[in-house]
Amino acid sequence: MENKNRGFQTSCIHSGEEWNKSGHLSPPICQSTAFEFPNTEEGARRAADIHADEFYGRWGSRNEREFEAIIAALEGAEDAVSTSSGLAAISMVFHALLQPGDHCVAVHNCYSESKILIEELCKQHSVELTMISSEDIENYRNAINPNTKLVYAETPANPTITLVDIQEVSRITKEQSDAIFVVDSTFATPYNQQPLKLGADIVLHSATKYIGGHSDVVAGVCAGNKDLMSKVRKAFSFHGPKLDPFAAWLLCRGVRTLGLRVQKHNENALKIATFLENHPMVNKVYYPFLKSHKQHDVAARQMTGGGGMVCFEVKGGMNSGLSLISNVKLNKMAVSLGGYSSTITHPASMTHNLLPREEREKGGITDGMLRLSVGIEEVEDIQADLENALNQANLVTN
Ligand SMILES: Cc1ncc(COP(=O)(O)O)c(C=O)c1O
């Protein structure tokens, strides 16, 4: 069977198998910094091949290559590059594609540290940066010019679940410039959204989240065509933000069940979002597959499921929000997301506290907002825990 005709979960399980040459069903961890060459010609050949898996540890081992092959297959990409964190993936893409004097368009309503990193990188490298709000398509039309070399978006956005119409932004980017369009698709996962098929040039993920899926590894990955990935791999090989082979092994193990996990995340999150929307203590719920989401039409066009992330605002602002997350038990109070267990966070004081209040508000992050990463427990248990905590938050408000 042609690999590209395989189902998603079959690809999760069987892609990248060619990198396991051991005959072991579970691949060995390649914990070696260097490799013995059989002869001088082979040493020289590997030195000239940036993809070599047995040259030098900083270039990556077969555990990383196996992980990269799986992600390339799931995203429909020619190649992928893995990194030691999601931010490192963003950083390597920016280093690979931008030169002093270039122009870059990025969204300010995204993960706070991505925004800070992009601002710092552009400042340090004399790249002119235009930060826009992501949901209004006119903002892209106004910002992109012939000198624009990189357009950056995150969809759905952390934490507000604001969407970017990937197809439309890709069209505008190509009409108005020769820029590379980069999409952070962490919240969606390749199961729910495949940006390259919608016209993006590079897709990237914090693999720390759903791709790893078990809250036990920090990692990043980006994917695209061979030419772009060679540029990123070159930047990567000099900067050196590589994955540890054990981290790559954990990622391969985690991603083998991505399809199954995300199906359950989708199912549970839609039920929880619906429950919250009907709860008297809740002012507003942000979930792409709720009809009330202001960009529901975009979600229906470009996503096959809403994902596991639900954002909501409780009545009573900061106090009742903090009361709620102090009283949940099953839903653990923690940052990060995308693991098998449900977690809840208060963006204003936790994930996005590095941003000043006015910047948070500009990005739609209010003090009473909570962000839920709906896990794959039985949904009745997640809901019962939230219901109990909402009742207690109600007591604080009244
Ligand atoms: C959407 C998104 N992109 C990128 C990152 C950064 O990833 P990492 O923490 O793996 O560096 C995060 C982290 O939360 C994120 O939520």
The ligand as an ORCA input file, in Angstrom:
! r2SCAN-3c Opt
* xyz 0 1
  C       1.197     27.318     20.959
  C       2.554     27.150     21.561
  N       3.635     27.301     20.780
  C       4.889     27.171     21.280
  C       5.095     26.904     22.618
  C       6.498     26.786     23.141
  O       6.799     25.423     23.289
  P       7.875     24.863     24.344
  O       7.353     25.165     25.699
  O       7.935     23.388     24.019
  O       9.153     25.559     24.050
  C       3.993     26.748     23.469
  C       4.187     26.470     24.904
  O       3.269     26.451     25.678
  C       2.685     26.870     22.914
  O       1.593     26.739     23.685
*
